[in-house]
Amino acid sequence: MTEYQEFLQERDQIDYLVAQGYKIKSITENLSGAFVDFEKYTESQVENETLHILTANGRKYFSVVLLEQQRKTG
């Protein structure tokens, strides 16, 4: 898989979670990529998902999503 195709897959995963109502809770970056923790509150519970983002463009993309999320709440 090319790096661009990998980015498209990461972007689609991020977009899917955001569309489902998840918000970025935390980001942990290391040499193997970034782990992005998402959180969604429902009526009776909190749901969590984690994505491992490997590409540089994927990191840029979740940064933009995070900034948009902060702008809406802030």
C-alpha positions as CSV (number, residue, x, y, z in Angstrom):
1,M,0.0,0.0,0.0
2,T,1.4,3.4,-0.9
3,E,1.7,6.1,1.8
4,Y,-1.0,8.1,0.2
5,Q,-3.4,5.1,0.3
6,E,-2.5,4.6,3.9
7,F,-3.3,8.2,4.7
8,L,-6.7,7.9,2.9
9,Q,-7.5,4.9,5.1
10,E,-6.5,6.8,8.3
11,R,-8.5,9.9,7.2
12,D,-11.5,7.7,6.6
13,Q,-11.2,6.1,10.0
14,I,-10.9,9.6,11.7
15,D,-13.9,10.9,9.7
16,Y,-16.0,7.9,10.6
17,L,-15.4,8.3,14.3
18,V,-16.1,12.0,14.2
19,A,-19.3,11.4,12.3
20,Q,-20.3,8.9,15.0
21,G,-20.0,11.6,17.6
22,Y,-16.6,10.9,19.0
23,K,-14.2,13.6,20.0
24,I,-10.5,13.5,20.4
25,K,-9.6,13.0,24.1
26,S,-5.8,12.7,24.0
27,I,-2.9,12.2,21.7
28,T,0.3,10.2,22.5
29,E,3.1,10.6,19.9
30,N,6.2,8.4,19.7
31,L,8.6,7.1,17.1
32,S,6.1,4.6,15.8
33,G,3.4,7.2,15.1
34,A,0.6,8.7,17.1
35,F,-2.1,7.1,19.2
36,V,-5.2,9.2,19.1
37,D,-7.8,8.4,21.8
38,F,-11.4,9.2,21.0
39,E,-14.3,9.5,23.4
40,K,-18.0,9.5,23.0
41,Y,-20.6,10.0,25.7
42,T,-23.9,8.2,25.4
43,E,-26.8,8.3,27.8
44,S,-25.5,5.5,30.1
45,Q,-21.8,5.1,29.3
46,V,-18.6,6.4,27.8
47,E,-17.3,4.7,24.7
48,N,-13.6,4.9,23.8
49,E,-11.7,4.1,20.6
50,T,-8.0,4.4,19.8
51,L,-6.4,4.9,16.3
52,H,-2.7,4.4,15.5
53,I,-1.8,7.0,13.0
54,L,1.4,6.3,11.1
55,T,1.6,8.8,8.3
56,A,2.7,12.5,8.5
57,N,-0.4,13.5,6.6
58,G,-2.6,11.6,9.0
59,R,-1.0,13.5,11.9
60,K,-1.6,16.8,10.1
61,Y,-5.2,15.8,9.5
62,F,-6.1,14.9,13.1
63,S,-4.5,18.2,14.2
64,V,-6.9,20.0,12.0
65,V,-9.8,18.0,13.3
66,L,-8.7,18.8,16.9
67,L,-8.5,22.5,16.1
68,E,-12.0,22.5,14.7
69,Q,-13.2,20.6,17.7
70,Q,-11.7,23.1,20.1
71,R,-13.1,26.0,18.1
72,K,-16.6,24.6,18.3
73,T,-16.4,24.2,22.1
74,G,-14.5,27.2,22.9
